Amino acid sequence: MQKTYIYRHTYAAKPDTDVSFKVEFISDGNFGSTFINVPGENDKTIDDEGECDLGKIEGLTAERTVVASNFFNPASQEDTVKVKFFINNDEIEHKNLKSEADDVMIFVIITFEVL
């Protein structure tokens, strides 16, 4: 069964700050893909776990950045789907019981602000 979860996050930093986005699996057996729609034509993809550079924060403020992740956990020894997202050092943690869903769609809507 698939279930959708939505998170909203605001990240503020100085204009010349480099921004990275990271996906980290906490539970064993996860696999999936993450698509990151940034302002302009420089969208990113992360297969399973990993990290990518989104650019300088001043280039990310024109519109919201939308992250769409689809994860699946078929591991029988796991009863929870756990994933962490990082915007530089800011952490967004997702977890749900597999009895709720083992096929998870997660949206993270990010507003970048310049200090």
C-alpha positions in Angstrom: 0.0 0.0 0.0 1.3 3.4 -0.9 0.9 6.5 1.3 1.9 10.1 0.7 3.6 12.3 3.4 4.2 16.1 3.0 6.8 18.1 4.9 7.4 21.9 4.7 10.7 23.4 5.6 12.3 26.8 5.5 16.1 27.2 5.2 17.8 30.6 5.6 21.4 31.4 5.1 23.7 34.1 3.7 23.5 34.7 0.0 26.8 33.0 -0.9 26.1 29.8 1.1 26.4 26.6 -0.9 23.3 24.3 -0.4 23.5 20.5 -0.5 20.7 18.0 -0.2 21.2 14.5 1.2 19.1 11.4 1.5 20.1 8.9 4.2 18.3 5.5 4.9 18.0 4.6 8.5 16.0 1.4 8.2 17.6 -1.6 6.3 16.1 -2.6 3.0 15.0 0.7 1.7 15.4 1.6 -2.0 14.0 4.4 -4.1 14.5 7.6 -6.0 14.5 11.3 -5.1 13.8 14.1 -7.6 14.6 17.7 -6.7 12.9 20.5 -8.7 15.0 23.6 -8.1 14.3 27.0 -9.7 15.6 27.1 -13.3 16.6 24.1 -15.4 19.1 22.4 -13.0 16.9 19.7 -11.4 18.6 16.9 -9.6 18.1 13.1 -9.0 19.4 10.9 -6.2 19.0 7.1 -6.6 18.6 5.4 -3.3 20.9 7.3 -0.8 23.3 10.1 -1.7 24.0 13.8 -1.8 23.9 16.5 -4.4 24.7 20.2 -4.7 21.8 22.5 -5.3 23.9 25.7 -5.8 24.1 29.0 -3.9 21.1 29.9 -1.8 20.6 33.2 -3.6 19.8 31.2 -6.8 17.2 29.1 -4.9 14.9 31.9 -3.6 12.9 32.7 -6.8 10.4 29.9 -6.1 10.0 26.9 -3.7 12.1 23.9 -4.2 10.0 20.6 -4.3 11.5 17.3 -3.4 9.6 14.2 -4.4 10.9 10.8 -3.0 9.4 7.4 -3.6 10.7 4.7 -1.2 9.9 1.0 -0.8 11.0 -1.3 1.9 10.4 -5.1 1.3 12.7 -6.2 4.1 10.7 -8.6 6.3 12.9 -7.9 9.4 11.9 -4.2 9.3 8.6 -3.0 10.7 9.4 0.7 10.1 10.4 2.8 7.1 12.9 5.5 8.2 14.6 8.1 6.0 16.4 11.3 6.8 16.8 14.3 4.6 19.4 17.0 5.1 19.6 20.5 3.8 23.2 21.2 4.7 22.9 20.5 8.5 19.1 20.9 8.8 17.5 17.5 9.3 14.1 16.3 8.3 13.3 12.8 9.6 10.5 10.6 8.2 9.3 7.4 9.7 6.2 5.3 9.4 5.1 1.8 10.3 5.1 -0.6 7.4 1.6 -1.6 8.6 0.6 1.9 7.4 2.6 1.7 4.2 5.7 0.0 2.8 5.6 2.0 -0.4 6.0 5.7 0.6 5.8 8.9 -1.4 7.4 11.9 0.4 7.2 15.5 -0.6 9.4 18.1 1.0 8.5 21.6 0.0 11.4 23.9 0.8 11.4 27.7 1.0 14.9 29.2 0.8 15.5 32.6 2.4 18.6 34.9 2.3 19.7 36.3 5.6 
